[in-house]
Amino acid sequence: EQNVEEKLLEPLLLRLGFLEKDWLRQMSLRMGRGDRVYPDYALLPVTKPGEETALFIWEAKHRIVNTAQLKEAFFQAKSYALRLNCFGFGLASVESYWISLAITHWEEICNVCIVICDY
């Protein structure tokens, strides 16, 4: 996973205009009663306890070679994104990138793009 993060995901984030200060790796996040999880990358995170949010999260997997692995990774990332009230989430692996957005209207997509670009 570390190779996917450092050789694929971080260069992608930089090409999209994010700076290293714009993401947090392994954001510690409480899920349920005492359980902690660690989304691989949280973009524009807010880490105040009890008020954690992020614009978008990325999960890195070394390989996603079948539908079962894709579903498992998808639901893991989705649970983190829901907990952080993200606009969406992405998966990255050696094979590909997958992106899921929680936005359904074109105007909302434009507004998010403006926020990202103006940041």
N, C-alpha and C positions, 0 to 999 in steps of 0.2 A: 504493500500500500504506500509506503514512503516514496518509492520511485514514482508512482502515479501522482502523488501529491507534488513532489518537487520538479518532476520533468514534464508533466502534462497540465496539472491543474493550476499551479502558481503562474506559469507562463501565460496561460489563458487569462487568468485574472488580471495580470499586468497588461496584456494586450487589450483587454476591455476597459482599461483606464483606471483600475483600482491600484492603490498603493499598498505596500505591505502593512501600513498602519490601519488600513481599512478592513482587515480581516483578523480573526482570532482563531488560531488552531486549537483543537481539542478544548472547546469551551465547556467548562464544567456546568452541568445542568441537572437540577433535581427533577426527577419524574416520580410522582407518587410519594410514598412514605419512605424517605431516606435513600431511595435508589438514585444513583448518579449515572448519567450517560454523558458522552463526549462527542458531539457533532464535530466532524473533522475540520470544517471551515464555516465560520459564521461571518457573513459580510455585514459591515456597519453594526456591530453588536452593541447592545446595552447590557451591562453585566450586573446592574444593581440587584441584589438579592430580592427575589419576589417580583421583580419587574423586568426580568430578562426578555429581550427581544432581539431580532436581527432582521435585516432586509431580506436575506436569502441564505440558505445553507447548502453546502456541498458535502457529499459523502464520497470518499474515495475507496474503491475496491480494486485489488490487483487484477482480478479477472471476473467477468460476468459472461459466462459462456452459454447459459441456457435460461429458459423462462423462469424456472424455479428460483435461480439465483437473482434474476432481475426483480422478481416479485418481492423476495425477501429484502433486498437492498432498498427497493422502492418504499416498502412499508416502514422500514427503519427510518429512512430520511423523512418520509411524510410525518411520522410521529414527532420527530424533532422540529420540523417546520411548523406544525400545528401548535406545539408547545411554545414556540418562540414567536408565533403570530407573523410568520414570514409571508412575503409575496409569492414565494415559490421555493423550489429546491432542485438540486441537480445531483446527478451521479456521474462519476468519472471512473473509467477503467481503461486498461490497455486497449480494449476493443472499441470503445466509443464513449460519447457523452450523452446523457439523457437529461432532459429538463422538463419540469412540471411547474406550471404557473397557476396561482390561485386567482388569476385575473380573467374575467370573461368578456369584458367590453373593450373595444379598440381605444376609446378615450382613456381608460384606466392604464392601458399599456403605454400610451403616449405620455401620460403623467408620470409614470414610474421611470420611463426613459429620461424624461426631463430632470427628475430628481437625481437619478444616477449621474447624468452628464453634468448637472450643475454642482454636484457635490464636489 
